[in-house]
Amino acid sequence: MEGVGSDYPAIARRTNRSVLELTHYLGGLFDQRRRHPRADLISDLIAVEAGGDRLSQAELFGICSFCWRPATKPPPA
């Protein structure tokens, strides 16, 4: 990666750790919402059924990760 230089291994480790933490957090949240749905987006996504199919765990992760990024990004200056 251009501009990263010798920090690349450290950045890669932090990124991997962050992804694992987010995966663990969301997995627990999905399990919790399956047992005890609430009036929120994750419960609604879990309940979605189209043509007899429900969203897979991977699809839930993808959707939530997509939604999560803009919410954690600072607004432009």
N, CA, C and O atoms as CSV, one atom per row, in Angstrom:
chain,resi,resn,atom,element,x,y,z
A,1,MET,N,N,0.839,-1.185,0.000
A,1,MET,CA,C,0.000,0.000,0.000
A,1,MET,C,C,0.877,1.239,0.000
A,1,MET,O,O,1.820,1.352,0.783
A,2,GLU,N,N,0.558,2.147,-0.872
A,2,GLU,CA,C,1.342,3.365,-0.992
A,2,GLU,C,C,1.145,4.242,0.232
A,2,GLU,O,O,0.021,4.420,0.703
A,3,GLY,N,N,2.241,4.789,0.746
A,3,GLY,CA,C,2.176,5.699,1.875
A,3,GLY,C,C,2.130,5.030,3.232
A,3,GLY,O,O,2.167,5.718,4.252
A,4,VAL,N,N,2.049,3.713,3.278
A,4,VAL,CA,C,1.966,3.007,4.551
A,4,VAL,C,C,3.350,2.657,5.059
A,4,VAL,O,O,3.606,2.716,6.262
A,5,GLY,N,N,4.248,2.291,4.150
A,5,GLY,CA,C,5.628,2.004,4.499
A,5,GLY,C,C,5.773,0.868,5.495
A,5,GLY,O,O,5.092,-0.153,5.405
A,6,SER,N,N,6.665,1.067,6.437
A,6,SER,CA,C,6.975,0.002,7.400
A,6,SER,C,C,5.855,-0.238,8.403
A,6,SER,O,O,5.911,-1.212,9.153
A,7,ASP,N,N,4.849,0.613,8.438
A,7,ASP,CA,C,3.723,0.431,9.368
A,7,ASP,C,C,2.715,-0.588,8.867
A,7,ASP,O,O,1.783,-0.938,9.591
A,8,TYR,N,N,2.883,-1.070,7.644
A,8,TYR,CA,C,1.900,-1.983,7.066
A,8,TYR,C,C,1.606,-3.198,7.943
A,8,TYR,O,O,0.431,-3.494,8.159
A,9,PRO,N,N,2.614,-3.927,8.466
A,9,PRO,CA,C,2.293,-5.095,9.308
A,9,PRO,C,C,1.467,-4.725,10.544
A,9,PRO,O,O,0.544,-5.449,10.917
A,10,ALA,N,N,1.796,-3.611,11.168
A,10,ALA,CA,C,1.038,-3.192,12.357
A,10,ALA,C,C,-0.387,-2.804,11.983
A,10,ALA,O,O,-1.334,-3.121,12.704
A,11,ILE,N,N,-0.533,-2.121,10.861
A,11,ILE,CA,C,-1.868,-1.728,10.403
A,11,ILE,C,C,-2.687,-2.970,10.064
A,11,ILE,O,O,-3.869,-3.047,10.399
A,12,ALA,N,N,-2.066,-3.933,9.407
A,12,ALA,CA,C,-2.766,-5.179,9.053
A,12,ALA,C,C,-3.207,-5.921,10.312
A,12,ALA,O,O,-4.318,-6.450,10.355
A,13,ARG,N,N,-2.358,-5.969,11.333
A,13,ARG,CA,C,-2.738,-6.655,12.591
A,13,ARG,C,C,-3.916,-5.947,13.257
A,13,ARG,O,O,-4.862,-6.594,13.707
A,14,ARG,N,N,-3.854,-4.623,13.317
A,14,ARG,CA,C,-4.960,-3.870,13.935
A,14,ARG,C,C,-6.250,-4.054,13.153
A,14,ARG,O,O,-7.322,-4.207,13.738
A,15,THR,N,N,-6.144,-4.041,11.846
A,15,THR,CA,C,-7.332,-4.228,11.006
A,15,THR,C,C,-7.931,-5.609,11.232
A,15,THR,O,O,-9.141,-5.737,11.415
A,16,ASN,N,N,-7.101,-6.633,11.219
A,16,ASN,CA,C,-7.589,-7.996,11.464
A,16,ASN,C,C,-8.236,-8.115,12.828
A,16,ASN,O,O,-9.296,-8.725,12.962
A,17,ARG,N,N,-7.605,-7.536,13.846
A,17,ARG,CA,C,-8.161,-7.590,15.200
A,17,ARG,C,C,-9.518,-6.876,15.240
A,17,ARG,O,O,-10.461,-7.363,15.864
A,18,SER,N,N,-9.612,-5.733,14.577
A,18,SER,CA,C,-10.873,-4.976,14.558
A,18,SER,C,C,-11.978,-5.762,13.863
A,18,SER,O,O,-13.117,-5.785,14.331
A,19,VAL,N,N,-11.644,-6.404,12.748
A,19,VAL,CA,C,-12.636,-7.203,12.024
A,19,VAL,C,C,-13.110,-8.369,12.889
A,19,VAL,O,O,-14.304,-8.661,12.938
A,20,LEU,N,N,-12.180,-9.032,13.570
A,20,LEU,CA,C,-12.568,-10.142,14.452
A,20,LEU,C,C,-13.449,-9.659,15.591
A,20,LEU,O,O,-14.430,-10.318,15.935
A,21,GLU,N,N,-13.113,-8.518,16.182
A,21,GLU,CA,C,-13.928,-7.971,17.271
A,21,GLU,C,C,-15.328,-7.607,16.783
A,21,GLU,O,O,-16.318,-7.885,17.461
A,22,LEU,N,N,-15.408,-6.991,15.618
A,22,LEU,CA,C,-16.710,-6.627,15.064
A,22,LEU,C,C,-17.531,-7.871,14.738
A,22,LEU,O,O,-18.735,-7.909,14.993
A,23,THR,N,N,-16.878,-8.890,14.175
A,23,THR,CA,C,-17.553,-10.141,13.855
A,23,THR,C,C,-18.099,-10.794,15.119
A,23,THR,O,O,-19.236,-11.264,15.137
A,24,HIS,N,N,-17.296,-10.823,16.165
A,24,HIS,CA,C,-17.728,-11.409,17.442
A,24,HIS,C,C,-18.906,-10.610,18.025
A,24,HIS,O,O,-19.896,-11.189,18.470
A,25,TYR,N,N,-18.786,-9.289,18.016
A,25,TYR,CA,C,-19.851,-8.441,18.552
A,25,TYR,C,C,-21.163,-8.643,17.792
A,25,TYR,O,O,-22.213,-8.873,18.391
A,26,LEU,N,N,-21.083,-8.552,16.454
A,26,LEU,CA,C,-22.305,-8.694,15.661
A,26,LEU,C,C,-22.893,-10.090,15.772
A,26,LEU,O,O,-24.114,-10.236,15.832
A,27,GLY,N,N,-22.056,-11.119,15.802
A,27,GLY,CA,C,-22.557,-12.493,15.961
A,27,GLY,C,C,-23.365,-12.636,17.243
A,27,GLY,O,O,-24.435,-13.245,17.243
A,28,GLY,N,N,-22.853,-12.074,18.340
A,28,GLY,CA,C,-23.579,-12.106,19.609
A,28,GLY,C,C,-24.871,-11.312,19.545
A,28,GLY,O,O,-25.894,-11.718,20.096
A,29,LEU,N,N,-24.812,-10.178,18.868
A,29,LEU,CA,C,-26.013,-9.347,18.724
A,29,LEU,C,C,-27.075,-10.058,17.885
A,29,LEU,O,O,-28.262,-10.002,18.208
A,30,PHE,N,N,-26.646,-10.734,16.798
A,30,PHE,CA,C,-27.602,-11.488,15.983
A,30,PHE,C,C,-28.264,-12.590,16.815
A,30,PHE,O,O,-29.480,-12.775,16.752
A,31,ASP,N,N,-27.468,-13.311,17.587
A,31,ASP,CA,C,-28.016,-14.378,18.436
A,31,ASP,C,C,-29.015,-13.815,19.443
A,31,ASP,O,O,-30.085,-14.383,19.660
A,32,GLN,N,N,-28.649,-12.694,20.050
A,32,GLN,CA,C,-29.529,-12.061,21.040
A,32,GLN,C,C,-30.849,-11.626,20.397
A,32,GLN,O,O,-31.918,-11.843,20.968
A,33,ARG,N,N,-30.777,-11.012,19.206
A,33,ARG,CA,C,-31.991,-10.530,18.546
A,33,ARG,C,C,-32.848,-11.681,18.023
A,33,ARG,O,O,-34.066,-11.532,17.918
A,34,ARG,N,N,-32.249,-12.814,17.696
A,34,ARG,CA,C,-33.056,-13.973,17.298
A,34,ARG,C,C,-33.879,-14.474,18.481
A,34,ARG,O,O,-35.037,-14.861,18.324
A,35,ARG,N,N,-33.268,-14.463,19.669
A,35,ARG,CA,C,-33.977,-14.924,20.873
A,35,ARG,C,C,-34.972,-13.887,21.386
A,35,ARG,O,O,-36.060,-14.232,21.846
A,36,HIS,N,N,-34.588,-12.619,21.302
A,36,HIS,CA,C,-35.406,-11.534,21.853
A,36,HIS,C,C,-35.437,-10.367,20.870
A,36,HIS,O,O,-34.699,-9.396,21.036
A,37,PRO,N,N,-36.291,-10.459,19.845
A,37,PRO,CA,C,-36.359,-9.372,18.851
A,37,PRO,C,C,-36.773,-8.051,19.488
A,37,PRO,O,O,-37.516,-8.018,20.469
A,38,ARG,N,N,-36.287,-6.992,18.920
A,38,ARG,CA,C,-36.644,-5.635,19.342
A,38,ARG,C,C,-37.149,-4.877,18.123
A,38,ARG,O,O,-37.171,-5.402,17.010
A,39,ALA,N,N,-37.544,-3.663,18.349
A,39,ALA,CA,C,-37.969,-2.795,17.252
A,39,ALA,C,C,-36.738,-2.075,16.713
A,39,ALA,O,O,-36.575,-0.870,16.905
A,40,ASP,N,N,-35.865,-2.836,16.030
A,40,ASP,CA,C,-34.651,-2.239,15.473
A,40,ASP,C,C,-34.315,-2.880,14.126
A,40,ASP,O,O,-34.924,-3.873,13.730
A,41,LEU,N,N,-33.352,-2.305,13.440
A,41,LEU,CA,C,-32.983,-2.762,12.106
A,41,LEU,C,C,-32.484,-4.204,12.106
A,41,LEU,O,O,-32.847,-4.979,11.221
A,42,ILE,N,N,-31.664,-4.574,13.073
A,42,ILE,CA,C,-31.117,-5.939,13.088
A,42,ILE,C,C,-32.234,-6.961,13.274
A,42,ILE,O,O,-32.247,-7.982,12.587
A,43,SER,N,N,-33.157,-6.713,14.173
A,43,SER,CA,C,-34.290,-7.635,14.346
A,43,SER,C,C,-35.106,-7.724,13.060
A,43,SER,O,O,-35.553,-8.805,12.676
A,44,ASP,N,N,-35.298,-6.590,12.401
A,44,ASP,CA,C,-36.045,-6.593,11.139
A,44,ASP,C,C,-35.308,-7.386,10.062
A,44,ASP,O,O,-35.932,-8.140,9.315
A,45,LEU,N,N,-33.997,-7.225,9.974
A,45,LEU,CA,C,-33.221,-7.971,8.982
A,45,LEU,C,C,-33.268,-9.476,9.253
A,45,LEU,O,O,-33.368,-10.277,8.324
A,46,ILE,N,N,-33.198,-9.846,10.514
A,46,ILE,CA,C,-33.261,-11.261,10.879
A,46,ILE,C,C,-34.619,-11.847,10.511
A,46,ILE,O,O,-34.711,-13.009,10.114
A,47,ALA,N,N,-35.674,-11.043,10.642
A,47,ALA,CA,C,-37.023,-11.518,10.368
A,47,ALA,C,C,-37.370,-11.528,8.874
A,47,ALA,O,O,-38.369,-12.129,8.478
A,48,VAL,N,N,-36.559,-10.872,8.047
A,48,VAL,CA,C,-36.838,-10.786,6.609
A,48,VAL,C,C,-36.900,-12.176,6.003
A,48,VAL,O,O,-36.048,-13.028,6.256
A,49,GLU,N,N,-37.925,-12.381,5.202
A,49,GLU,CA,C,-38.062,-13.644,4.476
A,49,GLU,C,C,-38.558,-13.315,3.078
A,49,GLU,O,O,-39.562,-12.626,2.903
A,50,ALA,N,N,-37.831,-13.825,2.081
A,50,ALA,CA,C,-38.226,-13.598,0.692
A,50,ALA,C,C,-38.211,-14.939,-0.023
A,50,ALA,O,O,-37.165,-15.579,-0.122
A,51,GLY,N,N,-39.331,-15.355,-0.506
A,51,GLY,CA,C,-39.410,-16.623,-1.211
A,51,GLY,C,C,-39.055,-17.807,-0.329
A,51,GLY,O,O,-38.554,-18.818,-0.821
A,52,GLY,N,N,-39.308,-17.696,0.966
A,52,GLY,CA,C,-39.008,-18.791,1.890
A,52,GLY,C,C,-37.582,-18.797,2.403
A,52,GLY,O,O,-37.236,-19.631,3.240
A,53,ASP,N,N,-36.739,-17.882,1.921
A,53,ASP,CA,C,-35.343,-17.817,2.367
A,53,ASP,C,C,-35.151,-16.663,3.333
A,53,ASP,O,O,-35.764,-15.603,3.201
A,54,ARG,N,N,-34.293,-16.896,4.297
A,54,ARG,CA,C,-33.895,-15.834,5.226
A,54,ARG,C,C,-32.468,-15.422,4.909
A,54,ARG,O,O,-31.738,-16.147,4.234
A,55,LEU,N,N,-32.075,-14.248,5.404
A,55,LEU,CA,C,-30.706,-13.795,5.210
A,55,LEU,C,C,-29.750,-14.716,5.973
A,55,LEU,O,O,-30.022,-15.101,7.110
A,56,SER,N,N,-28.644,-15.059,5.342
A,56,SER,CA,C,-27.637,-15.880,6.016
A,56,SER,C,C,-26.851,-15.012,6.993
A,56,SER,O,O,-26.944,-13.785,6.961
A,57,GLN,N,N,-26.080,-15.659,7.859
A,57,GLN,CA,C,-25.226,-14.938,8.802
A,57,GLN,C,C,-24.253,-14.036,8.023
A,57,GLN,O,O,-24.019,-12.892,8.413
A,58,ALA,N,N,-23.693,-14.552,6.930
A,58,ALA,CA,C,-22.758,-13.761,6.116
A,58,ALA,C,C,-23.450,-12.542,5.510
A,58,ALA,O,O,-22.864,-11.461,5.448
A,59,GLU,N,N,-24.689,-12.713,5.065
A,59,GLU,CA,C,-25.431,-11.583,4.502
A,59,GLU,C,C,-25.741,-10.544,5.579
A,59,GLU,O,O,-25.657,-9.342,5.327
A,60,LEU,N,N,-26.096,-11.003,6.769
A,60,LEU,CA,C,-26.333,-10.073,7.877
A,60,LEU,C,C,-25.069,-9.285,8.199
A,60,LEU,O,O,-25.119,-8.069,8.381
A,61,PHE,N,N,-23.929,-9.985,8.268
A,61,PHE,CA,C,-22.661,-9.298,8.520
A,61,PHE,C,C,-22.383,-8.257,7.442
A,61,PHE,O,O,-21.986,-7.132,7.745
A,62,GLY,N,N,-22.591,-8.634,6.190
A,62,GLY,CA,C,-22.329,-7.715,5.088
A,62,GLY,C,C,-23.181,-6.467,5.165
A,62,GLY,O,O,-22.677,-5.355,5.002
A,63,ILE,N,N,-24.455,-6.639,5.409
A,63,ILE,CA,C,-25.370,-5.491,5.491
A,63,ILE,C,C,-25.003,-4.600,6.668
A,63,ILE,O,O,-24.928,-3.380,6.529
A,64,CYS,N,N,-24.773,-5.210,7.828
A,64,CYS,CA,C,-24.461,-4.413,9.024
A,64,CYS,C,C,-23.109,-3.720,8.890
A,64,CYS,O,O,-22.957,-2.579,9.328
A,65,SER,N,N,-22.134,-4.385,8.299
A,65,SER,CA,C,-20.824,-3.762,8.090
A,65,SER,C,C,-20.949,-2.579,7.144
A,65,SER,O,O,-20.322,-1.541,7.351
A,66,PHE,N,N,-21.763,-2.739,6.102
A,66,PHE,CA,C,-21.993,-1.661,5.147
A,66,PHE,C,C,-22.639,-0.456,5.843
A,66,PHE,O,O,-22.269,0.689,5.586
A,67,CYS,N,N,-23.603,-0.726,6.724
A,67,CYS,CA,C,-24.288,0.356,7.448
A,67,CYS,C,C,-23.391,0.959,8.523
A,67,CYS,O,O,-23.476,2.155,8.801
A,68,TRP,N,N,-22.540,0.148,9.125
A,68,TRP,CA,C,-21.709,0.568,10.251
A,68,TRP,C,C,-20.670,1.598,9.827
A,68,TRP,O,O,-20.427,2.568,10.545
A,69,ARG,N,N,-20.057,1.390,8.665
A,69,ARG,CA,C,-18.937,2.244,8.246
A,69,ARG,C,C,-19.308,3.720,8.172
A,69,ARG,O,O,-18.601,4.544,8.753
A,70,PRO,N,N,-20.393,4.093,7.481
A,70,PRO,CA,C,-20.715,5.527,7.436
A,70,PRO,C,C,-21.034,6.097,8.817
A,70,PRO,O,O,-20.806,7.279,9.074
A,71,ALA,N,N,-21.558,5.257,9.699
A,71,ALA,CA,C,-21.921,5.745,11.041
A,71,ALA,C,C,-20.690,6.007,11.897
A,71,ALA,O,O,-20.771,6.755,12.871
A,72,THR,N,N,-19.546,5.406,11.555
A,72,THR,CA,C,-18.345,5.586,12.371
A,72,THR,C,C,-17.331,6.506,11.710
A,72,THR,O,O,-16.292,6.812,12.295
A,73,LYS,N,N,-17.628,6.945,10.500
A,73,LYS,CA,C,-16.719,7.815,9.756
A,73,LYS,C,C,-17.012,9.260,10.124
A,73,LYS,O,O,-18.173,9.670,10.125
A,74,PRO,N,N,-15.977,10.043,10.438
A,74,PRO,CA,C,-16.243,11.443,10.767
A,74,PRO,C,C,-16.758,12.195,9.539
A,74,PRO,O,O,-16.400,11.859,8.410
A,75,PRO,N,N,-17.588,13.203,9.754
A,75,PRO,CA,C,-18.094,13.976,8.610
A,75,PRO,C,C,-16.947,14.748,7.953
A,75,PRO,O,O,-15.959,15.079,8.609
A,76,PRO,N,N,-17.082,15.032,6.659
A,76,PRO,CA,C,-16.033,15.791,5.977
A,76,PRO,C,C,-15.885,17.198,6.573
A,76,PRO,O,O,-16.849,17.801,7.047
A,77,ALA,N,N,-14.678,17.683,6.534
A,77,ALA,CA,C,-14.415,19.024,7.105
A,77,ALA,C,C,-14.887,20.128,6.195
A,77,ALA,O,O,-14.741,21.305,6.525
